[in-house]
Amino acid sequence: MVDPALQEWLNLAPKPAPLDPNQRWHVFISYRSVNRYWVLELYDVLRDLGYSVFLDQYVLAAGEPLATTLGDELDASAAAVLVWSDSYETSEWCKKEFNYLEGRENKKTGFRYVIAKLDSTELPGFASGKIHVDFSQRREGPGGSDVLRMLHGLAGKPLPEAAVKLASSIDEEINHARVQIKAARECADVPRLLELAKSTHLAWLNSPALGCAVAEALIGLKANDAAIEIVSGLATRFPKTARPKQLWGLALARKGDWRSAQTVLGELYFAGEIDPETLGIYARTWKDKYKETSDTVYLMKARDLYLRAFNAPPGNDYYTGINAASTSLLLGEKDKAAQIAERIEKIVGTQPIPDDYWKTATVAEVQLLRANFDKAAELYQAAVLVSPDDKGSLETTYTQAKLLLDSLQATPEQRAKVLAPFARVAVAKSAP
């Protein structure tokens, strides 16, 4: 069932037209398996509106000839949605589906398709001329004005006036709420964040995105219990979306409960959610297990998960990359750590990133891995100034820096210089 809060949107959506005798599906969905959760939500939205939808996992049986069957189902479809992300471009099969969709639309037989773009990856040359609907801010699931734009695009109709007004109201609230969340996080105002999370505005109710933004801020401020309460509720209301569960696992891990975190993230992983975010947080739980047991096999597993995420196309996820480099160093693989660090430096550069704590901390960690202690100290200081009250984030970075300094066999002077920006964290951690 579609969330009741979304129903107001869907009442403004175009209803499906009658199918021709040779058609079985109103909409064919073309996608990569890594986007399964998002696609399942889209499937629910379309089905609730009365569309018949072809989604391979609900229709195809094991043993059927895939190429022939998909071709037949495309021919029997009145329209299609191509769900685009960086993973789509790497699939030769998906490129063939795109070419087929483009060819059918160009025949002017009434067939239409829309590209639903899930991330910031630019459309390549073969798709750059196609108008698309940008869902990059709604990776947790389709919602808001973008759903209406997509549905009217499939119908070849402009948005009606009522939909435009409602879309404007929702989009304005989303933008305003994001500013409020950022300001509250900057000021370490936990009560304000909790107040924002109670909003009953449609922008908060038809997607988990804003609730997840609050939870992420709470995790950064080390208010992990409050974050867990929010994301566990979101996971219940939006059971097919990954982000609430990812943050749930992260909050549990930051709280020190790596076992529960590993359960939450392991279930995501074995359900087929293998995006860099899931793999990175899941890897962190294995690293935590290593810290408790001192069994290096767990650190090796963490390293392999980080590497798997970093090496997946397009290979530019600096979070999993820096952790792959760091765990390699902790395992005594200095050459591998240096090679990965060099790759990451090409992604993040060597200068602080304004208003971006984690990216600046990553730039600092790259320099530490390369034993540039003075530069690392300077960059860590810049990171601390970005988010001086993000206790949880600062503690994570501080702990990691200490481990790397041990592995690098830094002198007392080098160690003191690199850790100096975290003096407040060190005092807090040493307090009873």
C-alpha positions in Angstrom: 0.0 0.0 0.0 1.1 3.5 -0.8 1.7 5.7 2.3 -1.6 7.7 3.0 0.4 10.9 3.0 1.3 10.3 -0.7 -2.3 9.9 -1.7 -2.8 13.6 -2.1 -0.1 13.5 -4.8 -1.5 10.5 -6.5 -5.0 12.0 -6.8 -3.5 14.5 -9.2 -1.7 11.8 -11.2 -2.9 10.8 -14.7 -4.8 7.5 -14.7 -3.7 4.7 -17.1 -5.3 4.7 -20.6 -6.9 1.5 -21.9 -4.4 -1.0 -23.4 -4.6 -2.0 -27.0 -5.3 -5.7 -27.7 -1.7 -6.4 -28.3 -0.5 -4.8 -25.1 -0.2 -6.4 -21.7 1.6 -3.6 -19.7 1.1 0.1 -19.2 4.7 0.5 -18.0 7.9 -1.5 -18.5 10.6 -0.8 -15.9 14.3 -1.0 -17.0 16.8 -1.0 -14.1 19.9 -2.5 -12.5 19.5 -4.8 -9.6 21.4 -2.4 -7.3 18.4 0.0 -7.5 15.9 -2.7 -6.6 14.5 -1.1 -3.4 13.8 2.2 -5.2 12.2 0.3 -8.1 10.0 -1.7 -5.8 8.6 1.5 -4.4 8.0 2.9 -7.9 6.2 -0.4 -8.7 3.9 0.1 -5.7 3.1 3.6 -6.7 2.2 2.7 -10.3 0.2 -0.4 -9.2 -1.8 1.6 -6.7 -2.8 4.0 -9.5 -4.1 1.1 -11.6 -1.2 0.7 -14.0 -0.2 -2.8 -15.0 3.6 -2.9 -14.6 6.2 -5.2 -16.0 8.9 -5.8 -13.4 11.1 -8.8 -14.2 11.2 -10.3 -10.7 7.4 -10.4 -10.5 6.8 -11.8 -13.9 9.7 -14.0 -15.2 10.1 -17.6 -14.1 13.5 -19.3 -13.6 14.7 -21.0 -16.8 13.0 -18.7 -19.3 15.2 -17.3 -22.1 15.9 -13.8 -20.8 16.6 -11.9 -24.0 13.6 -13.2 -25.9 11.2 -12.8 -23.0 12.3 -9.2 -22.2 12.0 -8.3 -25.9 8.5 -9.7 -26.1 7.5 -7.8 -22.9 8.9 -4.6 -24.2 6.9 -5.0 -27.4 3.8 -5.6 -25.2 4.3 -2.4 -23.2 2.7 1.0 -23.8 5.4 3.0 -22.1 8.6 2.5 -20.0 10.7 4.0 -17.2 14.4 3.7 -17.5 15.9 4.0 -14.0 19.3 5.6 -14.5 22.2 5.5 -12.1 26.0 5.2 -12.5 25.6 1.4 -12.5 23.3 1.5 -15.6 26.0 2.9 -17.9 28.3 0.0 -17.1 25.8 -2.6 -18.2 25.9 -3.6 -21.9 22.5 -5.2 -21.5 21.0 -2.0 -20.2 22.5 0.0 -23.1 20.7 -2.4 -25.5 17.4 -1.8 -23.6 18.0 2.0 -23.9 18.6 1.7 -27.7 15.4 -0.4 -28.0 13.3 2.1 -26.1 14.7 5.0 -28.2 14.0 3.1 -31.4 10.4 2.4 -30.4 9.7 6.0 -29.4 11.2 7.3 -32.6 8.7 5.2 -34.6 6.0 7.6 -33.5 3.6 4.8 -32.6 2.5 6.4 -29.3 5.1 4.6 -27.2 6.9 6.9 -24.7 9.6 6.4 -22.1 11.0 8.6 -19.3 14.4 8.5 -17.7 14.3 8.5 -13.8 17.8 9.7 -12.8 18.8 8.5 -9.3 22.3 10.1 -8.9 24.4 13.0 -10.0 26.1 11.0 -12.8 25.9 12.8 -16.1 23.9 11.1 -18.8 26.3 9.8 -21.4 26.2 10.8 -25.1 23.8 8.1 -26.1 21.2 9.4 -23.5 22.1 13.1 -23.1 19.4 14.4 -25.5 16.6 12.8 -23.5 14.5 14.8 -21.0 14.7 13.2 -17.6 13.2 13.5 -14.1 15.8 14.1 -11.5 15.3 11.9 -8.4 18.9 12.3 -7.2 17.6 13.9 -3.9 15.1 11.1 -3.5 17.4 8.0 -3.5 15.3 6.7 -0.6 12.3 6.2 -2.9 10.1 8.1 -5.4 8.0 10.8 -3.9 7.0 14.5 -4.1 6.7 16.5 -7.2 9.1 14.3 -9.1 6.6 11.4 -9.1 3.9 13.6 -10.7 6.4 14.9 -13.3 7.3 11.4 -14.3 3.7 10.2 -14.5 2.7 13.1 -16.7 5.8 12.6 -18.8 4.7 9.0 -19.4 1.3 10.3 -20.5 2.8 13.1 -22.6 0.9 15.8 -20.6 2.0 18.9 -18.8 1.5 19.1 -15.0 -2.0 20.5 -14.2 -2.2 23.8 -12.3 -3.2 22.1 -9.0 -0.3 19.8 -9.2 2.1 22.6 -10.0 0.9 24.5 -6.9 1.2 21.5 -4.6 4.6 20.6 -6.1 5.8 24.1 -5.4 4.6 24.0 -1.8 6.2 20.7 -1.1 9.5 21.5 -2.8 9.6 24.8 -0.9 9.1 23.0 2.4 11.8 20.5 1.5 14.4 23.2 0.7 13.4 25.1 3.9 13.6 22.0 6.1 17.0 21.1 4.8 18.3 24.6 5.8 16.7 24.3 9.2 18.3 20.8 9.7 21.8 22.1 8.7 21.5 25.1 11.0 20.4 23.0 14.0 23.3 20.6 13.4 25.8 23.5 13.1 24.5 24.8 16.5 24.4 21.3 18.1 20.7 22.0 18.8 19.4 18.4 19.5 16.0 19.6 20.8 15.4 21.6 17.6 16.3 18.6 15.5 13.8 16.4 17.4 11.1 19.1 17.0 11.7 19.2 13.3 11.4 15.4 13.0 7.8 15.7 14.4 6.6 17.8 11.5 3.3 16.6 9.8 3.9 18.5 6.6 3.5 16.4 3.5 7.1 16.9 2.6 8.1 15.0 5.7 5.4 12.3 5.4 5.6 11.2 1.8 9.3 10.3 1.8 11.9 9.3 4.5 14.5 11.8 3.1 14.0 14.6 5.6 13.7 12.3 8.6 16.9 10.6 7.5 18.6 14.0 7.3 17.6 14.7 10.9 18.8 11.3 12.0 22.2 11.8 10.2 22.6 15.1 12.1 21.8 13.4 15.4 24.3 10.7 14.7 27.0 13.3 14.0 26.1 15.0 17.3 26.4 11.7 19.2 22.6 11.6 20.0 22.5 8.0 18.8 19.5 6.8 20.8 17.3 9.6 19.4 18.5 8.8 15.9 17.7 5.1 16.3 14.2 6.0 17.4 13.6 8.1 14.3 15.1 5.7 11.7 13.5 2.6 13.2 10.2 4.4 12.7 11.1 5.3 9.2 12.2 1.8 8.4 8.7 0.6 9.5 6.9 3.2 7.4 9.1 2.8 4.4 10.1 -0.9 4.6 11.6 -1.1 1.1 14.0 1.8 1.4 17.6 1.3 2.4 18.6 4.7 3.9 16.7 4.4 7.2 18.3 1.0 7.8 21.7 2.2 6.8 21.5 5.0 9.4 20.0 2.6 11.9 23.1 0.4 11.6 25.4 3.4 11.7 23.8 4.7 14.9 24.1 1.3 16.5 27.7 1.0 15.5 28.5 4.5 16.8 26.8 3.6 20.1 29.1 0.6 20.4 26.6 -2.1 19.7 28.3 -3.6 16.6 26.5 -6.9 16.9 23.0 -5.3 16.5 24.5 -3.0 13.7 25.9 -6.0 11.9 22.4 -7.7 12.0 20.7 -4.7 10.5 23.3 -4.2 7.8 23.8 -7.9 7.2 20.1 -8.2 6.3 20.4 -5.3 3.9 23.5 -6.9 2.4 22.0 -10.3 1.9 18.9 -8.8 0.5 21.0 -7.5 -2.4 21.7 -4.0 -1.3 25.4 -3.7 -2.3 25.8 0.0 -2.8 28.9 1.7 -1.4 27.0 3.2 1.6 25.7 -0.2 2.8 29.0 -2.0 2.1 30.9 0.8 3.9 28.9 0.7 7.1 28.7 -3.1 7.0 32.5 -3.2 6.7 32.8 -0.9 9.7 30.9 -3.5 11.9 33.6 -6.1 11.0 36.3 -3.7 11.9 34.6 -3.2 15.2 34.5 -6.9 15.7 38.2 -7.0 15.1 38.8 -4.4 17.7 37.0 -6.4 20.3 38.5 -9.8 19.3 41.9 -8.9 17.9 41.3 -11.6 15.2 42.7 -10.2 12.0 40.4 -12.3 9.8 37.7 -9.8 10.7 39.8 -6.8 9.7 40.6 -8.6 6.4 36.9 -9.0 5.8 36.3 -5.3 6.5 39.2 -4.4 4.1 37.7 -6.6 1.3 34.2 -5.1 1.7 35.6 -1.6 1.6 37.7 -2.5 -1.5 34.7 -4.1 -3.2 32.7 -0.9 -2.7 35.5 1.4 -3.8 36.4 -0.7 -6.9 32.8 -0.8 -8.1 32.0 1.5 -11.1 32.6 4.4 -11.3 35.2 3.9 -8.5 35.0 7.3 -6.9 33.4 6.7 -3.5 36.1 8.3 -1.3 34.5 7.1 2.0 35.0 3.4 1.2 38.3 4.1 -0.6 39.9 5.8 2.4 38.8 3.0 4.7 40.1 0.4 2.3 43.5 2.2 2.4 43.5 2.6 6.2 42.6 -1.1 6.8 45.3 -2.2 4.4 47.8 -0.2 6.4 46.5 -1.7 9.7 47.0 -5.1 8.1 50.7 -4.2 7.3 50.0 -3.8 3.6 51.8 -0.5 3.2 52.3 -0.6 -0.5 48.6 -1.3 -1.1 47.6 1.4 1.3 49.8 3.9 -0.6 48.4 2.9 -4.0 44.8 3.3 -2.8 45.7 6.6 -1.1 47.1 7.9 -4.4 43.8 7.1 -6.2 41.8 8.8 -3.5 44.0 12.0 -3.7 43.0 12.3 -7.3 39.4 12.3 -6.3 39.4 14.6 -3.3 42.5 16.7 -3.9 44.8 18.1 -1.3 42.9 21.2 0.0 40.1 21.5 2.6 36.5 21.4 1.3 34.4 24.3 2.6 31.4 23.1 4.8 32.2 19.4 4.2 33.6 17.7 7.3 34.0 14.2 6.0 35.6 15.1 2.7 38.1 17.4 4.4 38.8 14.7 7.0 39.4 12.3 4.1 41.8 14.7 2.5 43.6 14.9 5.8 43.7 11.1 6.2 45.1 10.7 2.7 48.1 12.9 3.7 48.5 10.9 7.0 48.6 7.7 5.0 51.3 9.2 2.9 53.2 10.2 6.1 52.8 13.9 5.3 52.3 14.6 9.0 52.4 18.5 8.9 49.9 18.6 6.1 47.7 16.1 7.7 47.6 18.1 11.0 46.7 21.3 9.0 43.9 19.5 7.2 42.5 17.9 10.4 42.3 21.3 12.0 40.3 22.6 9.0 37.9 19.6 9.3 37.4 20.3 13.0 36.5 23.9 12.3 33.8 22.8 9.8 31.9 20.8 12.5 33.4 21.6 16.0 30.4 20.1 17.8 29.9 16.9 15.8 31.2 14.8 18.7 30.4 11.5 17.0 32.2 12.3 13.8 35.2 13.9 15.5 35.6 10.8 17.8 35.5 8.5 14.8 38.2 10.5 13.0 40.3 10.8 16.1 40.3 7.1 16.8 41.2 6.3 13.2 44.1 8.8 13.3 45.5 7.2 16.4 45.4 3.7 14.9 47.2 5.0 11.7 49.8 6.8 13.7 50.6 3.6 15.5 50.9 1.7 12.2 53.1 4.4 10.7 55.3 4.3 13.8 55.1 8.1 14.1 57.5 9.9 16.5 56.0 11.4 19.6 56.4 14.9 18.0 54.6 13.8 14.8 51.9 12.1 16.8 51.3 15.2 19.0 51.1 17.5 16.0 48.5 15.3 14.1 46.3 14.8 17.2 46.4 18.4 18.4 43.3 19.5 16.6 41.3 16.8 18.5 42.4 18.0 22.0 38.7 18.6 23.0 37.8 15.1 21.9 40.7 13.5 23.7 39.7 15.2 27.0 36.1 14.1 26.6 37.1 10.5 25.9 39.4 10.4 28.9 36.8 11.8 31.3 35.0 9.3 33.6 
